[in-house]
Amino acid sequence: MIPATLMISLIFPNVILNRLAPHSRCIRGFSLAAALWLSASPMVFADPILDKANHFLKTGRADAASAIYAQYLRLHPTSLPAELALAEIAMRQFNYPKARGILEQALAQHPDSGVTAASMGRLFQVSANSPAGKVADNSHNYLALAQEHFTQAIALAPENPLVLTYVAEWELQQNDMVSAERDLNKALKMNPTFVPAFQGLTRFYMKARDIPRGKDTILHALELDPLDQASYFLTAQLLATVNRPAEAVKYAEKSEQLDFGKSPERDYFLASQYEKLGETQKAVQYYENLTIYTPREAQVWLKLGELYDTLGRTSESIASYQKALALKPDILDSLFSQARANTRAEKIELALSQWRRLLALKPTDATTVQEAAGSIAGLHYLERFLHPDKPRSSTQKDLQLLESLMATGEQEPALLLDNAKMGLALQGTATESIHTILAGLSGNQDPAIAGEALFLLGDYPKANERLEEVDGLSAEEYTRLADRLLLDQELVFSKVFYQRAYQLSPDPSLEAAMKRIQAKQNLASQRVSEGNTLFNDKKYQEALEKYREAASIYRQWDSAYLRIADACERLKQWKEAKKAYDTAIGLTPGLMDSEGFAKNYRKVCKKAGSK
């Protein structure tokens, strides 16, 4: 057991923090409504039998407590404490119909009981928000019923600490912070040792982002009752706000040990904290718990899919994603957006896993296949450029994946292009078969297909000519084409197409992509400057390497090829000099208008011909 006094040693920065630890939207909506069920401490009764049941309940022995309460009700059919305790146990076990039946009977027997009315209000509050008990068509009605019963409760018992605390928790959920603070303080004035009110104040301070006062308040609650599981969980949440996940987990687990019921909020909290700690298997365990009693929570299945994928449990990952999609089909749009964003940001491994997943989820959807195949091929091509010495085992596997897609239907030009690109990524050069495919595609009627094929062949002037023909696309089509070209390290028309997409539909992510292109161009310019310094020091070979690096980054920049030619001339590599000059002239034909350039070019051609 973690002693309550350990809280004294916690170090909380005296600052206002921005937010609590992240939770899924639906589970977070449930958490505040369920909070008081987590925190309500059964009252101390004059009857020793009820006190014994109360002790069992406090120490997590709900079955034993239920048996005693049920037996007590048989002997005392109108015992309100026993009825309220049984209703709490039923609700905490997600048996909302049973809890409602017990409370309705209690209301009939005790129509003047403010505590009973407040308990019914709390039941409707939780039913409206709980992923385990929510009925979508009735959720607004449940909230209205909750409000009605809380109003009745406060009218019947305006000075009762329990009623005031329940009402304050409702007000806190409704963002009525002033009323919530007033009622919680009033409850504590009535009963200065009432732990649920201190817990409510802690949640109030957390919502107000006053972490130091929240810490002081929950510390006092723990001192009053060191066996209250809800106080441990609130401590865990406070620790999470100051980014102390290891300690947060310890307190949340202590809460779990003391608690007889289930808490989706706590399980989600533990799962997210274990993720922060890198303990994926434990995080999976808690997400799996959630699927048992919140099986229709799409975000839980989605998170399980991600973590199964991390653990290499591919079939379970796909099954989880499919369940998430069945519950919430628009998740697919989010998955596509994430994959596209990570592709554009050149997060290669992450983006590859996301595109593979999308292919597994939608293997027969032509649009998905086309975009995923293009992105996978482009990412491997980029990886070859960035990490030429990296083992290509995953490239081989994905090449086989693309080949299997091609074998299932007509060989579309885009898939042929992607297949050739994968071959380039695997081989590092265009083999005869790859060259044949690209050459065939270079004459395609689609200028985007032809232009990209020519670019991959290294014929940049002709590639520019065909890409200039691209026109009349939608913003999305321009963006997809720009994404493909940017992965190829094509910096001219990828930027042009991003600009056109942005003009049609302004999107900040496109601005980021254009800045990335500019950064690559700046890097190429830096390499040329470094080469020039070496050239001036007559270190021509080292300069040539810098110039070639610049050309590999920015392949349509004539200046890089002109400097390659200059260095090759000094090294008397005449054929290489002529080849570089030819590329520069193809990109900028006006170079030949300069008499000095034309004269030097003819000299290099003559020298190259004599070798």
N, C-alpha and C positions, 0 to 999 in steps of 0.2 A: 504493500500500500504506500502511495506517495503522501507523506504528511502534509496537512494543510499549511503548516508553517514554512514549508519550502517556498511558498509563494513570496515570502519576505525577501528571498534572495534574487527574485527576478529583477532584471534591469530593463525598464521600459524607458525609451527616450522621451523626453518631455516635449513632444512635438505632436501636432495634429497630423494623423495619417490619412491617406486618401481613400482607402477602401478596405473592406474585410477580405479574407481569403476567398478566391473565386469559387462560385458554385454554379451549377447549371441553373437556368432560369426557373424551370418548374420546381426543382427541389428547393431553390432559394425561396420561392414563393411559399412553399410549405413550411419552411423553417420557423418563421416568426409565429405563424398560426399554431404550430405544434409546440412552441417553446414552453408554454406553461404546462403542458402535459409532461414535458421533460422535467419541469422544475417543481411541480406541485408536491409539497411535502404533506403526506397524510397527517391529519391532526392527531394530537395526543388525546385519547379518550379516557373517560373515567372508568369505563368498563374494561377489565383486564383481558377479556376475550378479544375485544376489538384492538386493544393495544398489542396483543400478540400477533394478530393478523397484520396490523400496521407495521410491526417490526419485520415480519416476513417480507412485506411489500418493499420496505426500505432497503432490505438487503438482497433484493433481486429474486426472491422465492415467490413468484407470482402464483404458481399453482397451489402452493400451500396456503397462501393468503386467500385465494379464491374459495378454496374448500371451506375455510373458517367463516368467511363472509356469507357464503351461501347457507351454511348450517345456521348461522346466527339469524339470517332472514327467515328461515323456516320457523324459528322460535319467536322472532320479533319482526313480523311482516312489514312494519312501517318504519324500520330503522333507517333513517336518512343517511347516516355515516356509512353503513354497509352498502346501501344502494349506490352512493356516489363512488365508493371505492371500486365496486364491481363494474360500474360504468367506465371508470378510468382504465381498469385492466382490459376491458373489452376494446376500448378505443386504441390503447397502446398496442394491442395485438391486431389492429386494423379491422376489427369486427364492428364497423360503424353501425350497421343495423341493430346489433345486439345492444350497443351502448345507447342508441336512441330509444329503444324499447324500455330499457331500465330507467332512463331519465324521464320519459313520458309518464311512466308509472309513478315515479317519485314526484313529478309535478302535480299529478292528479291527487296524490296523497298529501302533498305539502304545498298547496297553491300560494301560500304566503312566504315561501322560502326564497330569499334573494340568491342564496348560494346555488340552489337547484336551477333557478332561471339562468344564472351566469354560467353554470356548467353546460346547460343546453346551448347557450349562445356560443360557448367555446367549441362545442361539438360541431355546430354548423360552420363556424369559422374554419376549423381544420378540414371539414369535409369539402368545403369550397376550394381549398388550396392544395390538398394532399394529392400527389400523383397516384396514391393507392386508393383513394376513396372518391375522387372527383368525378362527378357526372357532368359532362360539358354543358348539357342543356339546362341543368339545374344550378350551375355554380353561382349565377347572379342571384337566384332565388335563395340559395343557402346564405349568401352574404346579407341579404335583406332580413332573413330569419334570424341571423346572428345579431344584427343591429337591434331587431325588435326585442329579443330576449335580454340583451345587455341593458337596454333602456328600462325594461321591466325590473331587472335585478337591481339597478342602482336606485330605482324608485322604492323598492321593497327594503333594501338594506344599504343605505348610503354611507353607513359608518362601518361596514364589515370589511376588514382588511383583504379577505380573499376575493370578495366581489370587486373591491376597488382595484385589486391587482389584475384580475381577469379583464376588467373594463379597460384598464390602462394598456394592457397588451393589445387589445383590439384597437385602441386609439393609436398606438405605436404603429400598427400595421397600416392604419389609414393615414399615416404621416401627420397626425395631430399631436405634434411634439409637446406643445404647451399643456394640453389637457392630460397627456400621458404622464408628464413629470409631476403635475399637480396631484393626480390621483395616486401615484406611487408614493409620493412624500406624505400624503394624507394617510395611506395605509400604514406607513411606518410610524406615523404619529399615534395611530390607534394601537399598533403592536410593534414596538421598536426592535423586536427579535424575529420578525416575520421574514424568513429566508426567501420565499418566492418574490417578495417585493424588492429585496436587494438584487435578486437576479434580474427582475424587470428593469431596475435602474441601471444595471450593468449593460443590458441591451440598449437602453436609452442612450447611455454615454457612447457606446460603440457606434450607434447610428449617428450621433452628434459628432463623432470623430474626436471625442475627448478621451483618449486612451488612458492617460494617467488616472483620471477619476474613475474610469471603469475598472482599472486594476485595483484601486483602493477599495472599491465597493465589493468586488467579488472576493477579495481577500477577507473582508469582514464576514461575508456569507459563508465562506469555508471555515472560518473560526467558529461560527455559530453552529454549523452542522458539517463536520468533516466527512460524512457519509453520503452527502447529496450529490448524485451523479451529474446533475445539470450544472452545478457550480464548477465541476472539473471540466466539463465541455466548454463552458464559457471561458474558463482560463485558457483552454487550448486555442480558442478563437482569438483571444487577445494576443497570445504568443505568436500566432500566425501573422497577425498584423505587423509585428516587428520582425518578420522573416526569421523565425526560430522554429523551423518545421520539426526538428528532432524532439524538442521539448513539447511542442504542440501535440505530436503523436502520443507521447507518454500520457499526457493529461486526457486526451480523447479516449485512449484505450482504458484508462482508469474509469472514465465515465461509462464506457461500454461494460466493464466488469461489474459495476454496481447496478446497472440498469437491467430490468427484467423485460423491457419492451424493445421494439425495433425503432430506429431513427434513420430515415433516409438522409437527412441533413448530416448526421454524424458520419454515416458510412461514406457519403460523398466527400465530406471533409477529410476523412482518413485517406481515402483513395487519392485525393489531390495532393495531400501532404506527402504521401509515400512517393508519388510521382516526382515531387520536388527533390526528394532525397535520392532519387534514382532507383528506388526499390520497386521495380515494375511488377514483379510477381505479387507482392503484397497489395499494390494498387489494384491489380486485376481481381484479387480475392474480394475486395470491397465492392468493386463494380459488379462482380458476379452476384454478391449478396443483394445488391439493389435490383437486379433483374428478377429476383425471386418475388419480391413484394412490391416492386414498381415495374412490372413487365412491359408496360406501354409507354415508358419514358424513352423516347427516341435518342436523346442525347447520351444516355447511359450506354445504349447499344453502339452508338457511334464511337464513344470513347473506348469501349472494349475492343472494337475493331482496330483502332489505332494501336492499342497496346498489344493485342495479339500479333499484329503485324511486326511490331518491334521485337517480339519474342520469337519470330519466325514461325508462328502458328498460323500459316496462311489460310488453310481451309476454315478454321474458326474465325479468322479475321473477316473473310468474305461473308460467312454466314451472319456475323454480327452486323456488318454493313447492310446486308440485305434486309435484316429485321428492322434496322433503323429506317431504311428507305420505304419499307412497307408501312411503317407508322407515320413517316413524314417525308413524302416524295420530294419536296423542295430541297431536302438535304443534298440531293444530287447536284443542284446548281452551286451550292457552297463547295462541294468537293471539286467541281470543275474550276471554280474561282481560285481555290487554294492551289491547285496544281498549276494553273496558268501563272499565278503570281510568283510562285516559287521557281517556275521555269524561267520567267523573265528576270528574276533576281539571281539566276545561275546557281541556285541551291540544288546541285545536281542529284545527289543521292535521295534527298527528300522528294524532289519532284519526280524522279524515276519511280519511286515506290508508289506515289500517288497515281501516276498514269497507268502503271501496271494494275493497280487496284480498280481503276475505272474500266479498264479493258475486261477484267474478270467480272465486274458487275454488269457490264453492258456489252457482252462479246459479239452480239449480232447487230448492234446498232451502227449503221454505216457512218454516221457523223462522229460518233465516239471513236470508232476504229480509226478513222482518218486523222482526227486531231491527236489522239493518243500515240498513234504510230509515228506521226511527224515529230511530235515532241520528244518521244523516246529516242528516235534516230538523231535528232538535233542535239540532244543532251549528251549522247555518247560521242558525237562528232566534236562538241565543245570540250568534253573531257579529254579526248585525244590531244586537242590543241593545248589545253592547260596542263595536262599531266601525261606527256608522251611516253614515260617509262612505266606507267602504272599497269599492272596485270589486267588483261582484257577478258577475264572469265565472265563477268556479268554482261559484257558486250556480246560475247558469243551466245549466251543464253537468250538475250533479247533479239539477236539476229534470227535465231531459230523461231522465236515468238512471231516476228514479222513474217518470216517465210511461211509459217503455219497459217497466218491470216491471208496471205496471198494465195495459198493453196485451196482455200475454202470458197473462192469465187473468182470473178473476172479480175484480171490484173490491171487495176486502175493505174494511170500514170503517176499519181501521187504516191501510191504504195511502192511502185517500181523505183521512184526517186528515193524514197525513204530506205528501201532495201539497199540501194547503191550507196547511200550515205552511211548506213550501218557498216557496209563492207569497207568503206574508206576509214571509218573509225576503228575497225578491227585490224585492217592491214597497214594503215598509215600511208598508203599510196594507192593509186588507181591501177588495179590489175587489168588485164585485157578484157575480162568479162565486165568489170565495173565500167571501164571506159566505153565499152560497146553500149551498155545500158544508157549511160549519160549522153553519149553522142546521139543515140536514137531519140532521147527526150529533148535534146536541144532544138529539134525542129518541130516540137509540139505546138499545136494551135494556141494553147493557153500560154500567154506570154509569161505568166508567173512560173509555170512549170519549166518552160524553156529557159528563162532567165536564170533560175536557180541551178538548173543542170549545167549551163554554161559557166556559171560562177564556180561550181564545184570542179569543173574541168580546168579552171584557171584561165579561161578566156574572158577576162574582165571587161574589155571593150564591148564585145558582142553581148555579154550578159547585161551591160548597161542599156544597150539598144533595145533588147527585148523587155527589160523591166520598165523602160520608159513608156511602153505600150499599155501597161496596166492602168486601167481607168474605170470609173463608174462603180466602184465597190461600195458596200456599206461600211460603216465604222467598224463593225465586228470583223468583217472580212479583211479590211486593211490591217487591223490589229493582228489577226491570226497570221497573215502573210508576213508582217513585220517581225512577229515573234519567231517565225521559222528562219527568216534571213539573219536575224541577230544571232541565233545559235550557230549559224554558218560563219560568223565573223564578217558578214557583209554589212558595212557601216553606212553606205550612201543611201540606198533605197529603203533600208529598214527605217532610217530616220525620216525619210520622205513619207513613207506610209504611216508611220506613227503620227506625223504632223497632220496628214489628211484625216486620219481617224479622230484625232483630237479636235480638229475643226468641225467635224460632223457631230461629235459627242464628247465634250470635254471630260477628261478623266485624269485625276492626279497621278494614277499609276503610269499613264503614258508619258507624263512629264518626267517621271523617275527613269523610265526606259530611255528617253532621249538624253537625259543627263548621263546615263551609263554609256551611251554611244559617244557622247562628247568626251567622257573620261578616257575611253579607249583611244580616241583620236589624239587626245593630249598625251597619252602614254607613248603613242607612236612618234609624236613630235619630240618628246623627251629622248627617245632612243636615237632619233636622228641627230639631235643636239650632242648627245654623248658620242655618237660616231664622228661628228664633225671635229670634236676636240681631239679624238684619237687620230683622225685623218691629218689634222694640222701638225700633229706630232710625228707624222709619217708612219704611224702604226696602222698600215692599210688593212691588214688581215683582221685585226681587232675591230677596226672601223666597219669593215664589210659585215661582220657578224651583227653589229648593232643595227646597220641599215636593213639587213635581212629580217631581223627581229621586228623592226618597224613595219616592214612590208607584210609580214605575217599577221600583224595586228590590224593594219589598215591596208587592205589589199587593193584598194582602188585609189591610192594616193600616188600621183605621178612623182612627187618629190622623192619619195623613198626609192623608187626605181632609178631615178636619175643619179642619186648618190651611190646606189649599188653599182651603176655603170661606171661612175668616176673611180670608185675603189678598184673595180675589176680592171680598168685601164692601167692603173698604177701597178697592179699585180700581173699585168700582161695576160689576163684571162679574157681574151678577145671575144670568144663565143658567148661567154657569160655576160660580158659588157653589152654585146649586140642584143642579146635576149632581153636584158633589162631596158635598154633603149627602146626596143620594139614595143614592150609593154607600156612604157611611158607615153610613146607616140600614139598607141592605140587609145589610151585614156584621154590624151590631150593632143589631137592632130595638129593644132596650131603651133606646136613646137617646131615643126619643120619650116614655119614661116621665118624663123630666125636664121639668117645667113650663117652666123657663127655655129649655131647648133647643127644645121644641116651639113656644113663642111666637116665638123668633127664626126658626125654620124657616118658619113661616107667613108671617112678614114677608118673608123672602127669596123665597118662592114668589109672593107678591103682586107684589113688585118685578120678578121675572123675567117674570111674566105681563103686566106693563105695558110691557115693552120690545119 
